[in-house]
Amino acid sequence: MKLSRYFADHARAYDAEMDDLVSDSEGKNVLEKRLKEKRSQVDFLVHMMDDSPEMLAAAFHQGFSFSNTKSMDALVALEPEEFPDWAELLKTIQLAPWAKTLAARVLNEPTGERFMSIAACLEYLYTRADDRGAAVDEPEDDEEDFDPEEQDARDREDAGAAWMEEQGFDPKPPKA
């Protein structure tokens, strides 16, 4: 599956957000509790949906089902400004009843339709991952294609993780 640059970058952020929600500092699974909290914060999180869509998209975790994987594979290859209308996407994306309530709130925002498409794509990529958190293929070390922007993004992510650890947060477990 080919990913647009947008989803190559944001799928990693979504995976990291989901990793943060799954367990507490003692390693206990607290996903359901944290998802419930996140869903109760939608009015606040809508303000982040354009700059950090993974923060709000996580509230929709397990709220989408996809009847046409080929159309989703095509969608994740597009940049968000190339998306079809949300109403068109609803022909192949179904929302759980509780997710419809959240979506109604999000769709009241000027960029709500675009966000819902992004959230669906992020969840699709997350659920399609062979090994949770690995929705985006990492390049082999000996590949000739060096992308300085991608390396810069990884460096920023590593620096951010180091700063969070310095602030007393638990370090992220290494990706398998």
Summary of the structure (lengths in Angstrom):
residues: 176
radius of gyration: 16.4
end to end distance: 20.4
largest distance: 47.2
contacts: 452
relative contact order: 0.16
helix: 59%
strand: 5%
